[in-house]
Amino acid sequence: MTAATTQHDHDLSHLLRSDGFQEWRREVTALGGCAAPIHLSGSSRIHDRATGAVLAEREGDILAPCGNRRASVCPACSDRYASDAYHLLRAGMAGGKGVPDSAAAHPRLFVTLTAPSFGPVHTRRVTARGLVAPCGCGDKHHRDDPRVGTALDPDSHDYTGAVLWQAHAGKLWNRFAIRLRRILAGMLGIKVRDFTDHARLSYAKVAEYQRRGLVHFHAVVRLDGPDGPTTPPPAWITAEGLNVAVRDAARSVSLVVDRPDGTPLPLAWGRQVDIRPITSTAAAALEDDHGEITDSALAAYVAKYATKGTGKSEATDRPIRDITHLRHLDITDHHRRLIETAWELGGLDQYEELNLRRWAHMLGFRGHFLTKSRHYSTTFGAIRGERRSHRLGETLAALDTPVDAGSVLVVNDWQVVQIGHRNDAEREIALGIAERRREQRRNGNTDARRTS
């Protein structure tokens, strides 16, 4: 038995026997099993706005969720983030949370834009007969082969181009959106500056890492009227017309940056552009027999990527402070080269504004994983505000004399004392609580869903 195992067993035994274990467990359970809770000390008071009287108060030490969206860091908080992302995404497709149900009748597409090739990589392609086709290396890779997605010839692979594309992916999306509006304006026969007087382009997109280490974007694109989802779009632009416009914009948009030696590097989307219509028909499957995607299934499908970092790329979700630490990471040589390239480019004055060393652990990708246009649907802030209001309502309803939330003022005065559990034993129990909550949700337990 190692010293680490002995210490863990001692910590676990001490925790289970401690007088405060049940209270600690209740607090961690209330957080859904947060893996890195924030320890706060201070007070919270609820005042009557009219009289200033204190209606309820709490003092002492409490735990707050870390709020990290990445499943690899905190499964509990990432589940909550995914739930919020689901509601945000689905509201923009099917209505709800301020979006009228009529928005579901607007032209809507599920669009996937990919990165171009920067050199051949190991692939696993399955034929129509279900047979695995040979890779360029001659092998037939199994599903979990770590070589899949890595460069066939690392020496000739364009790692510099890949990292620079990744660093500008967000800008490329912005140019795509601008170009799409221009194309739609042309289809309407109006000037670009007048487009918002006739229609609005609404979207929500999520970035997903491919195994080769580059992101592609999944996006829900919707065409609205001039006031957003509350007004119908021009009748003469259908989902088919929007499809044509999206494909044209994806094909034609590009930008040019300089390589370290000054050579121009054109950046564009990859040739693989997938566009599918969205239907409101309820179905368990993601796609129906016609290749259409149901809005509820699509929202769940896209939301799950919002909780992932570079997990699919086998890199790391934590920033790299010292490049020498890279040798301690259990990653493929391909992803190691991407990180090293981002670090090297980050040390050059010409790429200073890209801040690539800060984003080296993300293989150069600097954007948010989930972004949306203003009129697409509700916001994360609004969804979290609803959750806070619900909890405040429960507190006020439990008072001796229940009052309305609009008549009170909540004053919080909390200071951060510590972040994370005190030892691995606490973290282990918290992760167990999170896993049980996840299993309860899978089994349809409403109490578990309510706390998410």
C-alpha positions as CSV (number, residue, x, y, z in Angstrom):
1,M,0.0,0.0,0.0
2,T,1.5,3.3,-1.0
3,A,1.7,6.5,1.1
4,A,-0.8,8.2,-1.1
5,T,-3.3,5.4,-0.7
6,T,-2.8,5.4,3.1
7,Q,-3.4,9.1,3.3
8,H,-6.5,8.9,1.1
9,D,-8.0,6.1,3.3
10,H,-7.2,8.2,6.4
11,D,-8.8,11.3,4.9
12,L,-11.9,9.3,3.9
13,S,-12.3,7.7,7.3
14,H,-11.8,11.0,9.1
15,L,-14.4,12.7,6.8
16,L,-17.0,10.0,7.3
17,R,-16.6,10.1,11.1
18,S,-16.5,13.8,11.5
19,D,-19.4,15.7,13.2
20,G,-19.9,18.0,10.2
21,F,-20.0,15.3,7.6
22,Q,-23.8,15.2,7.1
23,E,-24.0,19.0,6.8
24,W,-21.1,19.0,4.4
25,R,-22.7,16.2,2.3
26,R,-26.0,18.1,2.2
27,E,-24.3,21.2,0.9
28,V,-22.3,19.3,-1.7
29,T,-25.5,17.4,-2.7
30,A,-27.3,20.8,-3.1
31,L,-24.6,21.7,-5.6
32,G,-25.1,18.5,-7.5
33,G,-21.7,17.2,-6.5
34,C,-19.5,20.1,-7.7
35,A,-16.0,18.8,-8.1
36,A,-14.3,22.2,-7.2
37,P,-16.7,24.2,-5.0
38,I,-16.0,27.8,-4.0
39,H,-15.8,28.2,-0.2
40,L,-17.4,31.5,0.9
41,S,-17.6,33.2,4.2
42,G,-19.9,36.1,5.1
43,S,-23.6,36.8,5.1
44,S,-26.8,37.2,3.0
45,R,-29.8,39.2,4.2
46,I,-33.2,39.7,2.7
47,H,-34.6,43.2,3.5
48,D,-38.1,44.5,3.2
49,R,-37.8,47.3,0.6
50,A,-40.4,49.5,2.3
51,T,-39.3,49.2,5.9
52,G,-35.7,48.0,5.7
53,A,-36.5,45.2,8.1
54,V,-34.5,42.0,7.9
55,L,-36.8,39.2,6.8
56,A,-34.3,36.4,6.6
57,E,-30.5,36.1,7.0
58,R,-27.7,33.6,6.8
59,E,-24.2,34.0,8.2
60,G,-21.2,31.8,8.3
61,D,-19.6,29.6,5.6
62,I,-21.2,28.2,2.5
63,L,-20.3,26.4,-0.7
64,A,-21.0,27.8,-4.2
65,P,-20.6,25.9,-7.5
66,C,-17.5,26.5,-9.5
67,G,-19.6,27.0,-12.6
68,N,-17.0,25.4,-15.0
69,R,-18.6,24.3,-18.2
70,R,-16.1,21.6,-19.0
71,A,-17.0,18.0,-18.2
72,S,-13.4,17.1,-17.7
73,V,-13.1,19.7,-14.9
74,C,-16.5,19.4,-13.1
75,P,-19.2,17.0,-14.3
76,A,-21.9,18.6,-12.1
77,C,-21.4,22.1,-13.3
78,S,-21.0,21.0,-16.9
79,D,-24.3,19.2,-16.7
80,R,-26.0,22.4,-15.5
81,Y,-24.3,24.4,-18.3
82,A,-25.4,21.8,-20.9
83,S,-29.0,22.1,-19.6
84,D,-28.9,25.9,-19.9
85,A,-27.4,25.6,-23.4
86,Y,-30.1,23.1,-24.4
87,H,-32.9,25.5,-23.3
88,L,-31.1,28.5,-25.0
89,L,-30.7,26.5,-28.3
90,R,-34.1,25.0,-28.4
91,A,-35.9,28.2,-27.6
92,G,-34.4,29.6,-30.8
93,M,-35.7,26.7,-32.8
94,A,-39.1,25.9,-31.2
95,G,-40.0,29.0,-29.2
96,G,-40.2,29.7,-25.5
97,K,-38.2,31.9,-23.1
98,G,-39.3,35.1,-24.9
99,V,-39.2,33.6,-28.4
100,P,-42.7,33.1,-29.9
101,D,-43.7,29.6,-31.2
102,S,-44.2,31.1,-34.6
103,A,-40.4,31.3,-35.0
104,A,-40.4,27.5,-35.6
105,A,-42.1,28.3,-39.0
106,H,-39.2,30.6,-40.1
107,P,-36.5,29.1,-42.4
108,R,-34.1,27.2,-40.2
109,L,-31.0,25.2,-41.0
110,F,-28.4,23.1,-39.2
111,V,-25.1,24.1,-40.7
112,T,-21.7,22.5,-40.1
113,L,-18.6,24.3,-41.3
114,T,-15.2,22.5,-41.1
115,A,-11.5,23.4,-41.3
116,P,-9.5,22.8,-44.5
117,S,-6.8,20.2,-44.8
118,F,-3.3,21.1,-43.7
119,G,-1.9,17.7,-44.7
120,P,-3.1,14.1,-44.8
121,V,-4.0,12.4,-41.5
122,H,-4.8,8.9,-40.4
123,T,-8.5,8.2,-41.1
124,R,-11.0,5.5,-40.3
125,R,-13.6,5.3,-43.1
126,V,-16.3,2.8,-43.1
127,T,-17.9,1.7,-46.4
128,A,-21.6,1.4,-47.1
129,R,-21.2,-2.4,-46.4
130,G,-19.8,-1.7,-43.0
131,L,-16.2,-2.6,-43.8
132,V,-13.3,-0.5,-42.6
133,A,-11.4,1.0,-45.6
134,P,-7.6,1.0,-45.5
135,C,-6.0,4.3,-44.4
136,G,-3.4,6.1,-46.4
137,C,-0.8,4.3,-44.2
138,G,-2.2,1.0,-45.3
139,D,-3.7,0.0,-42.0
140,K,-7.3,-0.5,-41.1
141,H,-7.7,1.5,-37.9
142,H,-10.0,0.5,-35.1
143,R,-12.3,3.1,-33.6
144,D,-10.1,3.9,-30.6
145,D,-6.8,3.9,-32.5
146,P,-4.9,7.0,-31.2
147,R,-3.3,7.5,-34.6
148,V,-6.7,8.5,-36.1
149,G,-6.6,12.2,-36.8
150,T,-2.8,12.5,-36.5
151,A,-0.6,13.5,-39.4
152,L,0.6,10.8,-41.8
153,D,3.8,12.7,-42.4
154,P,4.5,15.1,-39.5
155,D,7.5,16.6,-41.2
156,S,5.4,17.9,-44.2
157,H,2.3,18.7,-42.2
158,D,1.5,22.4,-42.1
159,Y,1.2,22.9,-38.3
160,T,1.8,26.7,-38.7
161,G,-1.1,27.0,-41.1
162,A,-3.3,24.9,-38.9
163,V,-2.7,27.0,-35.8
164,L,-3.1,30.3,-37.6
165,W,-6.4,29.0,-39.1
166,Q,-7.5,28.0,-35.6
167,A,-6.6,31.4,-34.2
168,H,-8.7,33.1,-36.9
169,A,-11.7,30.7,-37.0
170,G,-13.9,33.2,-35.0
171,K,-13.0,36.0,-37.4
172,L,-13.7,33.7,-40.4
173,W,-17.1,33.0,-38.9
174,N,-17.8,36.7,-38.6
175,R,-16.9,37.2,-42.3
176,F,-19.2,34.3,-43.2
177,A,-22.1,36.0,-41.3
178,I,-21.4,39.3,-43.1
179,R,-21.2,37.6,-46.4
180,L,-24.4,35.7,-45.8
181,R,-26.3,38.9,-45.0
182,R,-25.0,40.4,-48.3
183,I,-26.1,37.5,-50.3
184,L,-29.6,37.5,-48.7
185,A,-29.8,41.2,-49.3
186,G,-29.1,40.5,-53.0
187,M,-31.8,37.9,-53.1
188,L,-34.2,40.4,-51.7
189,G,-33.1,43.0,-54.2
190,I,-32.2,45.6,-51.6
191,K,-29.0,47.3,-50.4
192,V,-27.0,45.7,-47.7
193,R,-27.5,48.7,-45.4
194,D,-31.2,48.2,-45.7
195,F,-31.2,44.5,-44.8
196,T,-32.2,44.9,-41.2
197,D,-35.3,46.9,-42.3
198,H,-36.5,43.7,-44.0
199,A,-35.0,40.7,-42.3
200,R,-32.5,39.6,-39.6
201,L,-30.1,36.7,-39.6
202,S,-30.2,34.9,-36.3
203,Y,-27.9,32.0,-35.3
204,A,-26.3,30.1,-32.4
205,K,-23.1,28.2,-33.0
206,V,-21.0,25.7,-31.0
207,A,-17.4,24.8,-31.7
208,E,-16.4,21.1,-31.6
209,Y,-12.8,19.7,-31.8
210,Q,-12.2,17.1,-34.4
211,R,-9.6,14.4,-33.7
212,R,-7.1,16.1,-35.9
213,G,-7.1,19.0,-33.3
214,L,-9.1,21.6,-35.4
215,V,-12.5,22.9,-34.6
216,H,-15.6,22.8,-36.8
217,F,-18.7,24.8,-36.1
218,H,-22.2,23.4,-35.6
219,A,-24.7,26.3,-36.1
220,V,-28.5,26.8,-36.1
221,V,-29.2,29.5,-38.6
222,R,-32.6,31.1,-38.8
223,L,-34.0,33.9,-40.9
224,D,-36.4,36.4,-39.1
225,G,-38.3,39.5,-39.9
226,P,-36.9,43.0,-39.2
227,D,-37.8,42.8,-35.4
228,G,-36.3,39.3,-34.9
229,P,-38.3,36.2,-34.1
230,T,-41.5,38.1,-33.4
231,T,-41.9,39.1,-37.0
232,P,-42.0,36.8,-40.1
233,P,-39.2,36.9,-42.6
234,P,-39.8,37.9,-46.3
235,A,-42.0,35.2,-47.8
236,W,-39.9,34.8,-50.9
237,I,-36.8,33.5,-49.0
238,T,-37.5,29.8,-48.1
239,A,-35.4,27.3,-46.3
240,E,-34.2,26.2,-49.8
241,G,-33.2,29.8,-50.6
242,L,-31.4,30.1,-47.3
243,N,-29.6,26.9,-48.0
244,V,-28.3,28.2,-51.3
245,A,-27.1,31.5,-49.6
246,V,-25.3,29.6,-46.8
247,R,-23.5,27.4,-49.2
248,D,-22.5,30.3,-51.4
249,A,-21.2,32.3,-48.4
250,A,-19.2,29.4,-47.0
251,R,-17.6,28.8,-50.4
252,S,-16.7,32.5,-51.1
253,V,-15.6,33.9,-47.8
254,S,-11.9,34.0,-46.9
255,L,-9.2,36.1,-45.3
256,V,-5.4,36.3,-45.7
257,V,-2.8,36.5,-43.0
258,D,1.0,36.3,-43.1
259,R,3.1,33.3,-42.2
260,P,6.2,34.0,-40.0
261,D,8.3,34.5,-43.1
262,G,5.8,37.0,-44.6
263,T,4.3,34.6,-47.1
264,P,0.6,35.1,-47.5
265,L,-1.6,32.4,-46.1
266,P,-5.2,32.3,-47.4
267,L,-7.7,31.0,-44.8
268,A,-11.1,29.6,-45.7
269,W,-13.6,26.9,-44.7
270,G,-13.0,23.3,-45.7
271,R,-14.7,21.7,-48.7
272,Q,-17.0,19.7,-46.4
273,V,-20.1,21.9,-45.7
274,D,-23.1,20.1,-44.3
275,I,-26.5,21.8,-44.4
276,R,-29.7,20.2,-43.2
277,P,-33.3,21.4,-42.7
278,I,-34.7,21.4,-39.2
279,T,-38.2,20.0,-38.4
280,S,-40.3,20.5,-35.3
281,T,-41.6,16.9,-35.4
282,A,-40.9,15.2,-32.1
283,A,-38.7,12.2,-32.5
284,A,-36.1,10.4,-30.5
285,A,-33.7,10.0,-33.3
286,L,-31.5,13.0,-34.4
287,E,-32.5,12.5,-38.0
288,D,-35.7,11.4,-39.7
289,D,-35.9,9.3,-42.9
290,H,-35.5,12.5,-45.0
291,G,-32.3,13.7,-43.4
292,E,-34.1,16.4,-41.5
293,I,-33.2,17.1,-37.9
294,T,-35.7,17.5,-35.1
295,D,-35.3,20.7,-33.0
296,S,-35.4,19.0,-29.6
297,A,-32.9,16.3,-30.5
298,L,-30.7,18.9,-32.3
299,A,-30.6,21.1,-29.2
300,A,-29.4,18.2,-27.0
301,Y,-26.9,17.1,-29.7
302,V,-25.4,20.6,-30.0
303,A,-25.5,21.5,-26.3
304,K,-23.3,18.6,-25.3
305,Y,-20.4,20.1,-27.3
306,A,-20.7,23.2,-25.2
307,T,-19.3,21.3,-22.2
308,K,-16.3,19.8,-24.0
309,G,-12.9,21.3,-24.3
310,T,-10.3,19.6,-26.4
311,G,-11.2,16.2,-25.1
312,K,-11.8,14.8,-28.6
313,S,-8.5,16.2,-29.7
314,E,-6.5,14.5,-26.8
315,A,-5.0,17.9,-25.7
316,T,-5.5,19.6,-22.4
317,D,-8.2,21.8,-20.9
318,R,-5.8,23.7,-18.6
319,P,-3.5,26.6,-19.6
320,I,0.2,25.8,-20.1
321,R,2.4,28.1,-18.1
322,D,5.7,26.6,-19.1
323,I,6.3,24.8,-22.3
324,T,8.7,22.3,-20.5
325,H,5.6,20.9,-18.8
326,L,4.4,19.6,-22.2
327,R,6.5,16.5,-21.8
328,H,4.5,15.5,-18.8
329,L,1.2,15.4,-20.8
330,D,-0.1,12.1,-22.1
331,I,-1.0,13.3,-25.6
332,T,-0.1,12.2,-29.2
333,D,2.9,13.7,-30.9
334,H,0.6,15.4,-33.4
335,H,-1.2,17.4,-30.7
336,R,2.1,18.0,-29.0
337,R,3.3,19.6,-32.2
338,L,0.2,21.8,-32.4
339,I,0.7,23.1,-28.9
340,E,4.4,23.7,-29.5
341,T,3.6,25.6,-32.7
342,A,1.1,27.8,-30.9
343,W,3.7,28.5,-28.2
344,E,6.4,29.3,-30.7
345,L,4.1,31.6,-32.8
346,G,3.0,33.2,-29.6
347,G,6.5,34.4,-28.9
348,L,6.7,36.3,-32.2
349,D,5.9,40.1,-32.2
350,Q,3.8,39.8,-35.4
351,Y,1.3,37.5,-33.6
352,E,1.2,39.3,-30.3
353,E,-2.4,40.3,-30.6
354,L,-3.4,36.7,-31.0
355,N,-2.1,35.9,-27.5
356,L,-1.4,32.4,-28.7
357,R,0.6,31.2,-25.6
358,R,-2.5,31.8,-23.5
359,W,-4.4,29.6,-25.9
360,A,-1.7,27.0,-26.7
361,H,-3.6,24.4,-24.6
362,M,-6.6,25.0,-26.8
363,L,-4.4,24.4,-29.9
364,G,-4.7,28.1,-30.8
365,F,-8.5,28.3,-30.8
366,R,-9.4,31.6,-29.0
367,G,-13.1,31.8,-29.4
368,H,-16.0,31.0,-27.1
369,F,-17.4,27.5,-27.5
370,L,-21.0,28.7,-27.7
371,T,-22.0,32.1,-29.2
372,K,-25.2,33.5,-30.6
373,S,-26.6,36.5,-32.3
374,R,-28.5,39.0,-30.3
375,H,-32.0,38.1,-31.6
376,Y,-31.6,34.3,-31.6
377,S,-33.1,33.6,-28.2
378,T,-32.6,34.2,-24.5
379,T,-29.3,34.5,-22.8
380,F,-27.4,32.4,-20.2
381,G,-27.7,35.4,-17.8
382,A,-31.5,35.3,-18.2
383,I,-31.7,31.6,-17.6
384,R,-29.5,31.8,-14.5
385,G,-31.6,34.7,-13.3
386,E,-34.7,32.6,-13.6
387,R,-33.0,29.9,-11.4
388,R,-32.0,32.5,-8.8
389,S,-35.6,34.0,-8.8
390,H,-37.0,30.5,-8.3
391,R,-34.8,29.8,-5.3
392,L,-35.6,33.2,-3.8
393,G,-39.3,32.5,-4.3
394,E,-38.9,29.2,-2.4
395,T,-37.1,31.1,0.5
396,L,-39.8,33.8,0.6
397,A,-42.6,31.2,0.6
398,A,-41.1,29.6,3.6
399,L,-41.2,32.8,5.7
400,D,-43.8,33.1,8.5
401,T,-45.4,35.9,6.5
402,P,-44.7,35.1,2.8
403,V,-43.9,38.2,0.7
404,D,-43.5,38.9,-3.0
405,A,-40.1,38.9,-4.5
406,G,-40.5,42.4,-5.9
407,S,-40.9,43.8,-2.4
408,V,-37.5,42.6,-1.1
409,L,-33.9,43.5,-1.5
410,V,-31.2,40.8,-1.2
411,V,-27.8,42.0,0.1
412,N,-24.9,39.5,-0.2
413,D,-21.6,40.0,1.4
414,W,-19.4,36.9,0.8
415,Q,-15.7,36.6,0.6
416,V,-13.8,33.7,-1.1
417,V,-11.9,31.6,1.4
418,Q,-10.9,28.6,-0.7
419,I,-11.5,27.0,-4.1
420,G,-11.8,23.2,-4.4
421,H,-12.2,20.4,-2.0
422,R,-9.8,20.0,0.9
423,N,-8.6,16.5,-0.2
424,D,-9.2,13.7,-2.7
425,A,-11.6,12.0,-0.3
426,E,-14.0,14.9,-0.5
427,R,-13.7,15.2,-4.2
428,E,-14.3,11.4,-4.6
429,I,-17.5,11.6,-2.7
430,A,-18.6,14.7,-4.6
431,L,-18.0,13.0,-7.9
432,G,-20.0,10.0,-6.7
433,I,-22.9,12.4,-5.9
434,A,-22.7,13.9,-9.4
435,E,-22.7,10.5,-11.0
436,R,-25.8,9.4,-9.1
437,R,-27.5,12.6,-10.1
438,R,-26.7,12.0,-13.7
439,E,-28.0,8.4,-13.4
440,Q,-31.2,9.7,-11.9
441,R,-31.7,12.2,-14.7
442,R,-31.2,9.4,-17.2
443,N,-33.9,7.4,-15.4
444,G,-36.3,10.4,-15.5
445,N,-36.1,11.4,-11.8
446,T,-37.8,14.8,-11.7
447,D,-36.2,15.8,-8.4
448,A,-32.7,15.4,-9.9
449,R,-33.7,17.4,-13.0
450,R,-35.1,20.2,-10.8
451,T,-31.7,20.9,-9.1
452,S,-29.8,20.9,-12.4
